Amino acid sequence: MKRATTRAALLAGSPDEVEAAFYEALHTADLERLMACWADDDDVFCVHPGGGARVVGVQAIRELFASMLERGGLNVQPGEVVRMQSHGSAVHSVIEHVVVNLPDGPREALVHATNVYLKQPQGWRIVAHHASAAAAGERGAAPPRAHVLH
């Protein structure tokens, strides 16, 4: 019953704590922890750059991330977060610093992501993640060194 335990750990979490758990789960390829960050709702959605269509529903999102993580964790570091929060919702605009290992060596890419959180009876949960590639040649500030994932 790992999912219930993971969900319980997030109950008191703020949107920032859920976001940190989401990106850590991406890094460690922990699908259960990653899905514990999402609301159990058929209306949640996710859009990834190069991923094609919008994915709607918690089961479809699970399948999307399972395929993304099947070869291991992703080197994605959130930075430059802009936050808006009200009583029961929060929106974070994030610059994701992504390192991809290519045959000729590692390459960094920047991705603009919007993470939307709703406060539910179970605590804060992600209800939407929309990411798109930054413009070619766009440069962002380096991610905070204290939080860089290796």
Secondary structure, 3 states (H helix, E strand, C coil): CHHHHHHHHHCCCCHHHHHHHHHHHHHHCCHHHHHHCECCCCCCEEECCCCCCCEECHHHHHHHHHHHHCCCCCEEEEEEEEEEECCCEEEEEEEEEEEEEECCEEEEEEEEEEEEEEEECCEEEEEEEEEEECCCCCCCCCCCHHHCCC
